[in-house]
Amino acid sequence: MKGIIFLETMPRSPDVEAEYQNWYNDVHLEEICSVEGIVGARRFAPIDGEGPFVAIYELDTDDLDAVVGRLQELGASGRMSSLQYLSMDDPAPIPKVYREIGSYEK
């Protein structure tokens, strides 16, 4: 089954945004993609500079909900790098899982 995890995040503060971007792109995406069932990841920035950054993790697995559990296990295992640059509120980084219900490619 295919799906995505949609996640909105922000840096802890504006003064660590560069470190946040480097950590997320150069370290964290690879960590996330090491989780079974996650086959790719992309990040997006708002073009107006307002609001959170968006990460989309692409899923291909028999159990979409289990992927979130595996992400939580990774975090609890100590194998995930520090989330020191990540704001834990406003918005809280809560992953939302979506299943694919249709597609079209050009």
N, C-alpha and C positions, 0 to 999 in steps of 0.2 A: 504494500500500500504506500502510496506517495502522499506527502504532506509537507508542511513547513512548521517551524517554530518562529513566531513573530515576537520580537523583543525590542522595547524602547529603553534606551539608556542615556545617561548624561554623565559628563565628568563630575567628580566630586566638587570641584570649583573651577572657575574660569582660568585661574592661574596654573592649573595642571592639565589643561586641555591638550597641549602638544604631547605630553607624556601619555595621557589617556589614549589618544589616537594611535601613537606608536605601539603602546602595549597591546591594544585591542587588535590592530592589524598585523603586527609582527609576532605576537605571542599567543594571544587568546584565541584567535580564529583557528589556529592549528590545534590547540588543546580541545576546542569544541568539536572539531572534525575527527578527533581521535575516538569519539564516542560511537559505539556500534549503532548503526541506523542513520547517522548524520553523514550525508554524502557531499555536502557543499555548504558554503556560507558566503553571504554577501552583506555589505553594510551600505547604508545610505545616509546622507546628510540633507537637511532641509535647505532648499535653494534660497530661502529668505533668511537663513541663519537663526530662525526662531524655533524653539521646541527641541524635542529629543532627537537623538540619532537612532536609526532603526537598523536592527540586524535581522536577517532572514536566514534561518538554518534549514537547508533542504533535507528532507527525510525520505528514506526508502526502506521500509521495515514492515514486518508483519504486525507489530504492535506499536502504534504511534505514541500512546501514553507512556509506554515503558521507556521511551527515549528520555523523557523528562526525569524519570527515576534514575536512569544511568547518569544523567548530567548531575543530579544531586549527589550520587555516589562519588562521582569524580571530585566534586567540591569537598565532600567530607573526607576523602581519602588523603588529602594533602598533596595530591599530584597536580593540582591546578595552581597556577601562579596567583600571587596576591591580587586581590581586587581593590587595592588601595586607591586607585585612580577613579573608581566607579562610585557615583552617587547611589546610595541605597534608598533614596526617597525622591519624590517629585520629578519624574514618576519613579515608583519602585520598579526595579527590573524583574518583573514577573513574566516568565515565558508563557505564551499562549499558543496552543497547538491547533493547527487547522488541517483537515484532511482535504485532499484534492477531489473536486467534484466535476471538473471539466478542464479542458486545455485546448489551446490552438497555437500552432507555431507557423510562422511565415517564413 
